[in-house]
Amino acid sequence: MIERVVITDALLSEEKKIRLHPALLAWQKDLLAKRQNWQVEDEPWTPLSWFAAEVSRSVVEKGQGELSATSLLAAELPAELWTQADVVDAQQYWVVSPYHARLNRAELRVMPEHMLDWSAAEAEQMCVLLNPWLRDSGMKLHRLGCVLLLWTDRVWDVQSPSFAHISGHNLPNTPLAGADAGVWTRLMTEIQMMLHQYPISTAQGVPIHGLWAWQAITRQNYDVIAAVDWGNIEAVATRDAYLQVLLQAHDKAREATCIISTAEDLPMLLSETMPLPASWLLLGEGQSVELSPSWWRRGRALCYQTTWKGVCTK
Protein backbone atom coordinates (compact mmCIF):
# COMPACT_ATOMS: atom_id res chain seq x y z
CA MET A 1 0.00 0.00 0.00
CA ILE A 2 1.23 3.49 -0.85
CA GLU A 3 1.89 5.45 2.35
CA ARG A 4 3.93 8.38 1.04
CA VAL A 5 3.93 10.51 -2.12
CA VAL A 6 6.68 12.85 -3.35
CA ILE A 7 5.90 15.12 -6.33
CA THR A 8 8.93 17.00 -7.63
CA ASP A 9 7.07 19.66 -9.67
CA ALA A 10 3.79 19.95 -7.75
CA LEU A 11 3.96 23.65 -6.89
CA LEU A 12 3.57 26.43 -9.44
CA SER A 13 3.72 30.21 -9.02
CA GLU A 14 1.21 32.55 -10.62
CA GLU A 15 1.11 36.27 -9.82
CA LYS A 16 3.15 35.61 -6.66
CA LYS A 17 0.61 33.04 -5.48
CA ILE A 18 1.28 29.34 -5.06
CA ARG A 19 -1.04 26.96 -6.85
CA LEU A 20 -1.11 23.22 -7.39
CA HIS A 21 -0.11 21.65 -10.69
CA PRO A 22 -3.27 21.07 -12.78
CA ALA A 23 -2.57 17.30 -12.95
CA LEU A 24 -3.05 17.16 -9.15
CA LEU A 25 -6.36 19.01 -8.90
CA ALA A 26 -8.30 15.77 -8.42
CA TRP A 27 -6.60 15.43 -5.00
CA GLN A 28 -6.50 19.12 -4.05
CA LYS A 29 -9.49 19.17 -1.68
CA ASP A 30 -8.14 16.26 0.36
CA LEU A 31 -4.59 17.64 0.32
CA LEU A 32 -5.72 21.05 1.56
CA ALA A 33 -7.30 19.30 4.53
CA LYS A 34 -3.86 18.18 5.72
CA ARG A 35 -1.42 19.98 8.01
CA GLN A 36 1.07 22.08 6.00
CA ASN A 37 4.75 22.43 6.90
CA TRP A 38 6.50 24.78 4.46
CA GLN A 39 10.25 24.94 3.81
CA VAL A 40 12.61 26.72 1.41
CA GLU A 41 14.23 24.42 -1.19
CA ASP A 42 17.62 25.52 -2.53
CA GLU A 43 17.50 23.16 -5.54
CA PRO A 44 14.86 21.96 -7.99
CA TRP A 45 14.47 18.19 -8.23
CA THR A 46 13.79 15.37 -10.65
CA PRO A 47 12.51 12.05 -9.22
CA LEU A 48 16.01 10.58 -9.68
CA SER A 49 17.90 13.41 -8.00
CA TRP A 50 15.44 13.56 -5.08
CA PHE A 51 15.67 9.81 -4.47
CA ALA A 52 19.49 9.98 -4.62
CA ALA A 53 19.51 12.84 -2.10
CA GLU A 54 17.28 10.86 0.26
CA VAL A 55 19.57 7.81 0.06
CA SER A 56 22.55 10.11 0.59
CA ARG A 57 21.02 11.53 3.76
CA SER A 58 20.88 8.04 5.27
CA VAL A 59 24.57 7.55 4.47
CA VAL A 60 25.61 10.98 5.77
CA GLU A 61 23.90 10.21 9.09
CA LYS A 62 26.34 7.31 9.46
CA GLY A 63 29.30 9.63 8.80
CA GLN A 64 30.14 7.92 5.49
CA GLY A 65 30.14 11.00 3.20
CA GLU A 66 27.71 12.00 0.45
CA LEU A 67 26.20 10.17 -2.50
CA SER A 68 24.76 11.37 -5.80
CA ALA A 69 22.62 10.03 -8.62
CA THR A 70 25.82 9.48 -10.61
CA SER A 71 27.49 7.29 -7.98
CA LEU A 72 24.33 5.22 -7.42
CA LEU A 73 23.92 4.55 -11.14
CA ALA A 74 27.62 3.96 -11.84
CA ALA A 75 27.68 1.27 -9.17
CA GLU A 76 25.19 -0.77 -11.21
CA LEU A 77 27.40 -1.08 -14.30
CA PRO A 78 28.62 -4.63 -15.03
CA ALA A 79 31.70 -5.70 -13.05
CA GLU A 80 33.64 -6.55 -16.22
CA LEU A 81 33.31 -2.96 -17.39
CA TRP A 82 35.48 -1.77 -14.50
CA THR A 83 38.47 -3.71 -15.89
CA GLN A 84 38.45 -1.79 -19.20
CA ALA A 85 41.33 0.62 -19.61
CA ASP A 86 39.19 3.72 -20.18
CA VAL A 87 37.20 3.04 -16.99
CA VAL A 88 40.27 2.18 -14.91
CA ASP A 89 41.88 5.47 -15.93
CA ALA A 90 38.72 7.57 -15.56
CA GLN A 91 38.97 10.45 -13.11
CA GLN A 92 35.43 11.82 -13.25
CA TYR A 93 31.92 10.51 -13.91
CA TRP A 94 28.71 12.27 -14.94
CA VAL A 95 25.08 11.23 -15.38
CA VAL A 96 23.88 12.34 -18.83
CA SER A 97 20.28 13.23 -19.71
CA PRO A 98 19.00 13.58 -23.29
CA TYR A 99 16.69 16.44 -24.15
CA HIS A 100 14.41 17.78 -26.88
CA ALA A 101 14.23 21.58 -27.15
CA ARG A 102 11.89 23.97 -28.93
CA LEU A 103 12.54 27.55 -29.93
CA ASN A 104 10.56 29.88 -27.67
CA ARG A 105 11.03 33.40 -29.03
CA ALA A 106 14.78 33.91 -28.68
CA GLU A 107 15.42 31.00 -26.26
CA LEU A 108 15.41 27.21 -26.40
CA ARG A 109 12.90 25.60 -24.05
CA VAL A 110 13.57 22.01 -23.00
CA MET A 111 10.72 19.50 -23.07
CA PRO A 112 9.96 18.24 -19.53
CA GLU A 113 11.78 14.98 -18.80
CA HIS A 114 8.59 12.97 -18.27
CA MET A 115 7.41 13.77 -21.82
CA LEU A 116 10.48 12.22 -23.49
CA ASP A 117 9.90 8.51 -24.07
CA TRP A 118 13.61 7.61 -23.97
CA SER A 119 14.62 3.94 -24.21
CA ALA A 120 17.69 1.69 -24.22
CA ALA A 121 17.59 1.57 -28.03
CA GLU A 122 18.16 5.32 -28.36
CA ALA A 123 20.81 5.21 -25.60
CA GLU A 124 22.73 2.58 -27.59
CA GLN A 125 22.46 4.67 -30.77
CA MET A 126 23.88 7.64 -28.86
CA CYS A 127 26.90 5.64 -27.69
CA VAL A 128 27.60 4.33 -31.19
CA LEU A 129 27.36 7.81 -32.71
CA LEU A 130 29.28 9.85 -30.16
CA ASN A 131 31.96 7.59 -28.64
CA PRO A 132 34.35 7.63 -31.62
CA TRP A 133 34.24 11.42 -31.55
CA LEU A 134 34.40 11.74 -27.73
CA ARG A 135 37.55 9.61 -27.63
CA ASP A 136 39.69 12.56 -28.78
CA SER A 137 38.54 14.54 -25.74
CA GLY A 138 39.28 11.70 -23.31
CA MET A 139 35.60 10.86 -22.80
CA LYS A 140 33.32 7.88 -23.27
CA LEU A 141 29.61 7.21 -22.86
CA HIS A 142 28.52 4.00 -21.14
CA ARG A 143 24.97 2.66 -21.11
CA LEU A 144 23.04 1.05 -18.27
CA GLY A 145 19.68 0.17 -19.79
CA CYS A 146 18.40 3.54 -20.98
CA VAL A 147 20.76 5.41 -18.63
CA LEU A 148 23.77 7.24 -20.08
CA LEU A 149 26.90 7.82 -17.98
CA LEU A 150 29.97 9.77 -19.09
CA TRP A 151 33.55 8.86 -18.15
CA THR A 152 36.35 11.48 -18.48
CA ASP A 153 40.08 10.92 -18.19
CA ARG A 154 40.58 14.10 -16.18
CA VAL A 155 38.66 16.21 -13.69
CA TRP A 156 36.84 19.00 -15.49
CA ASP A 157 36.47 22.28 -13.61
CA VAL A 158 32.93 23.15 -14.62
CA GLN A 159 29.75 23.57 -12.57
CA SER A 160 26.93 22.12 -14.65
CA PRO A 161 23.54 22.50 -12.92
CA SER A 162 21.32 19.52 -12.24
CA PHE A 163 19.06 18.46 -15.10
CA ALA A 164 16.15 19.64 -12.93
CA HIS A 165 17.25 23.21 -13.71
CA ILE A 166 16.58 22.79 -17.43
CA SER A 167 13.82 20.14 -17.63
CA GLY A 168 10.74 22.13 -18.61
CA HIS A 169 12.76 25.37 -18.62
CA ASN A 170 14.94 27.38 -21.00
CA LEU A 171 18.49 26.29 -21.70
CA PRO A 172 20.89 28.56 -19.75
CA ASN A 173 21.91 31.61 -21.74
CA THR A 174 24.65 32.58 -19.29
CA PRO A 175 28.11 30.94 -19.16
CA LEU A 176 28.68 28.04 -16.78
CA ALA A 177 31.12 28.56 -13.92
CA GLY A 178 34.59 26.99 -13.79
CA ALA A 179 37.96 27.25 -15.51
CA ASP A 180 36.95 24.63 -18.13
CA ALA A 181 33.46 26.02 -18.74
CA GLY A 182 34.31 27.48 -22.15
CA VAL A 183 35.74 24.23 -23.55
CA TRP A 184 32.94 22.20 -21.97
CA THR A 185 30.24 24.38 -23.50
CA ARG A 186 31.89 24.09 -26.91
CA LEU A 187 31.89 20.28 -26.63
CA MET A 188 28.20 20.23 -25.70
CA THR A 189 27.44 22.53 -28.64
CA GLU A 190 29.33 20.21 -31.00
CA ILE A 191 27.21 17.30 -29.71
CA GLN A 192 24.11 19.32 -30.63
CA MET A 193 25.54 19.84 -34.12
CA MET A 194 26.26 16.12 -34.53
CA LEU A 195 22.72 15.23 -33.49
CA HIS A 196 21.44 17.71 -36.06
CA GLN A 197 23.58 16.07 -38.76
CA TYR A 198 22.90 12.48 -37.63
CA PRO A 199 19.45 12.57 -35.98
CA ILE A 200 18.43 10.21 -33.19
CA SER A 201 14.72 10.14 -32.35
CA THR A 202 12.53 8.33 -29.84
CA ALA A 203 10.08 5.64 -30.96
CA GLN A 204 7.42 8.39 -31.07
CA GLY A 205 9.55 10.40 -33.51
CA VAL A 206 10.74 13.07 -31.09
CA PRO A 207 14.28 14.14 -32.08
CA ILE A 208 17.00 14.39 -29.43
CA HIS A 209 18.65 17.80 -29.69
CA GLY A 210 21.35 17.50 -27.06
CA LEU A 211 22.77 15.91 -23.93
CA TRP A 212 23.06 17.48 -20.49
CA ALA A 213 25.84 16.11 -18.25
CA TRP A 214 25.35 16.82 -14.55
CA GLN A 215 26.24 15.86 -10.96
CA ALA A 216 29.91 15.08 -11.61
CA ILE A 217 31.79 12.90 -9.14
CA THR A 218 35.40 11.79 -8.82
CA ARG A 219 36.76 8.39 -7.82
CA GLN A 220 36.92 9.49 -4.18
CA ASN A 221 33.21 10.37 -4.23
CA TYR A 222 32.35 7.05 -5.81
CA ASP A 223 33.88 4.87 -3.07
CA VAL A 224 31.21 5.82 -0.51
CA ILE A 225 28.63 3.77 -2.45
CA ALA A 226 29.58 0.75 -0.32
CA ALA A 227 27.84 2.39 2.66
CA VAL A 228 24.36 2.10 1.12
CA ASP A 229 22.12 -0.43 2.90
CA TRP A 230 19.60 -1.23 0.18
CA GLY A 231 17.76 -3.62 2.49
CA ASN A 232 16.48 -0.66 4.53
CA ILE A 233 15.43 1.47 1.55
CA GLU A 234 11.70 1.44 0.79
CA ALA A 235 10.27 0.22 -2.50
CA VAL A 236 9.26 3.05 -4.84
CA ALA A 237 6.75 3.43 -7.67
CA THR A 238 7.78 5.84 -10.43
CA ARG A 239 7.65 6.38 -14.19
CA ASP A 240 11.00 8.20 -14.29
CA ALA A 241 13.08 6.09 -16.70
CA TYR A 242 16.46 6.68 -15.02
CA LEU A 243 15.12 6.07 -11.51
CA GLN A 244 13.35 2.90 -12.67
CA VAL A 245 16.69 1.44 -13.81
CA LEU A 246 18.17 2.01 -10.36
CA LEU A 247 15.16 0.62 -8.48
CA GLN A 248 14.91 -2.49 -10.64
CA ALA A 249 18.60 -3.25 -10.07
CA HIS A 250 17.83 -3.65 -6.34
CA ASP A 251 14.31 -5.10 -6.63
CA LYS A 252 12.85 -1.90 -5.18
CA ALA A 253 10.17 -1.36 -7.82
CA ARG A 254 7.68 -3.97 -6.55
CA GLU A 255 5.19 -3.72 -3.67
CA ALA A 256 5.96 -0.02 -3.38
CA THR A 257 5.08 1.95 -0.27
CA CYS A 258 6.20 5.29 -1.74
CA ILE A 259 5.62 7.17 -5.00
CA ILE A 260 8.27 9.54 -6.37
CA SER A 261 6.93 11.22 -9.47
CA THR A 262 6.27 14.26 -11.57
CA ALA A 263 2.76 15.66 -11.37
CA GLU A 264 1.82 14.57 -14.90
CA ASP A 265 2.72 10.94 -14.15
CA LEU A 266 0.92 10.66 -10.80
CA PRO A 267 -2.52 9.72 -12.23
CA MET A 268 -0.87 6.64 -13.78
CA LEU A 269 0.57 5.62 -10.40
CA LEU A 270 -2.23 6.61 -8.00
CA SER A 271 -5.81 6.40 -9.20
CA GLU A 272 -8.48 8.62 -7.71
CA THR A 273 -10.21 5.53 -6.31
CA MET A 274 -7.19 4.39 -4.29
CA PRO A 275 -6.96 5.29 -0.58
CA LEU A 276 -5.30 8.67 -0.08
CA PRO A 277 -1.74 8.17 1.24
CA ALA A 278 -1.17 9.75 4.65
CA SER A 279 2.07 11.62 3.92
CA TRP A 280 2.79 13.93 0.95
CA LEU A 281 5.75 16.09 -0.02
CA LEU A 282 5.05 18.68 -2.72
CA LEU A 283 8.02 20.49 -4.29
CA GLY A 284 8.48 23.33 -6.76
CA GLU A 285 9.17 27.05 -7.15
CA GLY A 286 12.01 26.97 -4.62
CA GLN A 287 9.90 25.61 -1.79
CA SER A 288 8.29 22.48 -0.43
CA VAL A 289 5.36 21.57 1.77
CA GLU A 290 5.02 18.43 3.88
CA LEU A 291 1.42 17.36 4.27
CA SER A 292 0.33 15.20 7.19
CA PRO A 293 -3.08 14.17 8.61
CA SER A 294 -4.91 16.79 10.68
CA TRP A 295 -8.42 16.27 12.02
CA TRP A 296 -8.65 19.98 12.86
CA ARG A 297 -7.80 21.11 9.33
CA ARG A 298 -10.10 18.50 7.80
CA GLY A 299 -13.02 19.81 9.86
CA ARG A 300 -12.08 23.37 8.95
CA ALA A 301 -11.89 22.48 5.24
CA LEU A 302 -15.52 21.35 5.37
CA CYS A 303 -16.54 24.90 6.30
CA TYR A 304 -14.61 26.91 3.71
CA GLN A 305 -11.83 26.58 1.15
CA THR A 306 -8.27 26.92 2.38
CA THR A 307 -5.30 27.85 0.16
CA TRP A 308 -1.67 27.07 -0.53
CA LYS A 309 0.00 29.82 1.48
CA GLY A 310 3.64 29.24 0.70
CA VAL A 311 6.95 29.48 2.54
CA CYS A 312 7.11 30.76 6.12
CA THR A 313 3.33 31.03 6.42
CA LYS A 314 1.46 29.35 9.25
PEBEL-V347658 format. One record per residue. N is the residue number from 1. RES is the residue in one small letter. D_FIRST is the distance of its C-alpha to the first C-alpha in whole Angstrom. Layout:
BEGIN
N:RES:D_FIRST + N:RES:D_FIRST
END
This chain:
BEGIN
1:m:0 + 2:i:4 + 3:e:6 + 4:r:9 + 5:v:11 + 6:v:15 + 7:i:17 + 8:t:21 + 9:d:23 + 10:a:22 + 11:l:25 + 12:l:28 + 13:s:32 + 14:e:34 + 15:e:38 + 16:k:36 + 17:k:34 + 18:i:30 + 19:r:28 + 20:l:24 + 21:h:24 + 22:p:25 + 23:a:22 + 24:l:20 + 25:l:22 + 26:a:20 + 27:w:18 + 28:q:21 + 29:k:21 + 30:d:18 + 31:l:18 + 32:l:22 + 33:a:21 + 34:k:19 + 35:r:22 + 36:q:23 + 37:n:24 + 38:w:26 + 39:q:27 + 40:v:30 + 41:e:28 + 42:d:31 + 43:e:30 + 44:p:28 + 45:w:25 + 46:t:23 + 47:p:20 + 48:l:21 + 49:s:24 + 50:w:21 + 51:f:19 + 52:a:22 + 53:a:23 + 54:e:20 + 55:v:21 + 56:s:25 + 57:r:24 + 58:s:23 + 59:v:26 + 60:v:28 + 61:e:28 + 62:k:29 + 63:g:32 + 64:q:32 + 65:g:32 + 66:e:30 + 67:l:28 + 68:s:28 + 69:a:26 + 70:t:29 + 71:s:30 + 72:l:26 + 73:l:27 + 74:a:30 + 75:a:29 + 76:e:28 + 77:l:31 + 78:p:33 + 79:a:35 + 80:e:38 + 81:l:38 + 82:w:38 + 83:t:42 + 84:q:43 + 85:a:46 + 86:d:44 + 87:v:41 + 88:v:43 + 89:d:45 + 90:a:42 + 91:q:42 + 92:q:40 + 93:y:36 + 94:w:35 + 95:v:31 + 96:v:33 + 97:s:31 + 98:p:33 + 99:y:34 + 100:h:35 + 101:a:37 + 102:r:39 + 103:l:43 + 104:n:42 + 105:r:46 + 106:a:47 + 107:e:43 + 108:l:41 + 109:r:37 + 110:v:35 + 111:m:32 + 112:p:29 + 113:e:27 + 114:h:24 + 115:m:27 + 116:l:28 + 117:d:27 + 118:w:29 + 119:s:29 + 120:a:30 + 121:a:33 + 122:e:34 + 123:a:33 + 124:e:36 + 125:q:38 + 126:m:38 + 127:c:39 + 128:v:42 + 129:l:43 + 130:l:43 + 131:n:44 + 132:p:47 + 133:w:48 + 134:l:46 + 135:r:48 + 136:d:51 + 137:s:49 + 138:g:47 + 139:m:44 + 140:k:41 + 141:l:38 + 142:h:36 + 143:r:33 + 144:l:29 + 145:g:28 + 146:c:28 + 147:v:28 + 148:l:32 + 149:l:33 + 150:l:37 + 151:w:39 + 152:t:42 + 153:d:45 + 154:r:46 + 155:v:44 + 156:w:44 + 157:d:45 + 158:v:43 + 159:q:40 + 160:s:38 + 161:p:35 + 162:s:31 + 163:f:31 + 164:a:29 + 165:h:32 + 166:i:33 + 167:s:30 + 168:g:31 + 169:h:34 + 170:n:38 + 171:l:39 + 172:p:41 + 173:n:44 + 174:t:45 + 175:p:46 + 176:l:43 + 177:a:44 + 178:g:46 + 179:a:49 + 180:d:48 + 181:a:46 + 182:g:49 + 183:v:49 + 184:w:45 + 185:t:45 + 186:r:48 + 187:l:46 + 188:m:43 + 189:t:46 + 190:e:47 + 191:i:44 + 192:q:44 + 193:m:47 + 194:m:46 + 195:l:43 + 196:h:46 + 197:q:48 + 198:y:46 + 199:p:43 + 200:i:39 + 201:s:37 + 202:t:33 + 203:a:33 + 204:q:33 + 205:g:36 + 206:v:35 + 207:p:38 + 208:i:37 + 209:h:39 + 210:g:39 + 211:l:37 + 212:w:35 + 213:a:35 + 214:w:34 + 215:q:33 + 216:a:35 + 217:i:36 + 218:t:38 + 219:r:39 + 220:q:38 + 221:n:35 + 222:y:34 + 223:d:34 + 224:v:32 + 225:i:29 + 226:a:30 + 227:a:28 + 228:v:24 + 229:d:22 + 230:w:20 + 231:g:18 + 232:n:17 + 233:i:16 + 234:e:12 + 235:a:11 + 236:v:11 + 237:a:11 + 238:t:14 + 239:r:17 + 240:d:20 + 241:a:22 + 242:y:23 + 243:l:20 + 244:q:19 + 245:v:22 + 246:l:21 + 247:l:17 + 248:q:18 + 249:a:21 + 250:h:19 + 251:d:17 + 252:k:14 + 253:a:13 + 254:r:11 + 255:e:7 + 256:a:7 + 257:t:5 + 258:c:8 + 259:i:10 + 260:i:14 + 261:s:16 + 262:t:19 + 263:a:20 + 264:e:21 + 265:d:18 + 266:l:15 + 267:p:16 + 268:m:15 + 269:l:12 + 270:l:11 + 271:s:13 + 272:e:14 + 273:t:13 + 274:m:9 + 275:p:9 + 276:l:10 + 277:p:8 + 278:a:11 + 279:s:12 + 280:w:14 + 281:l:17 + 282:l:20 + 283:l:22 + 284:g:26 + 285:e:29 + 286:g:30 + 287:q:28 + 288:s:24 + 289:v:22 + 290:e:19 + 291:l:18 + 292:s:17 + 293:p:17 + 294:s:20 + 295:w:22 + 296:w:25 + 297:r:24 + 298:r:22 + 299:g:26 + 300:r:28 + 301:a:26 + 302:l:27 + 303:c:31 + 304:y:31 + 305:q:29 + 306:t:28 + 307:t:28 + 308:w:27 + 309:k:30 + 310:g:29 + 311:v:30 + 312:c:32 + 313:t:32 + 314:k:31
END
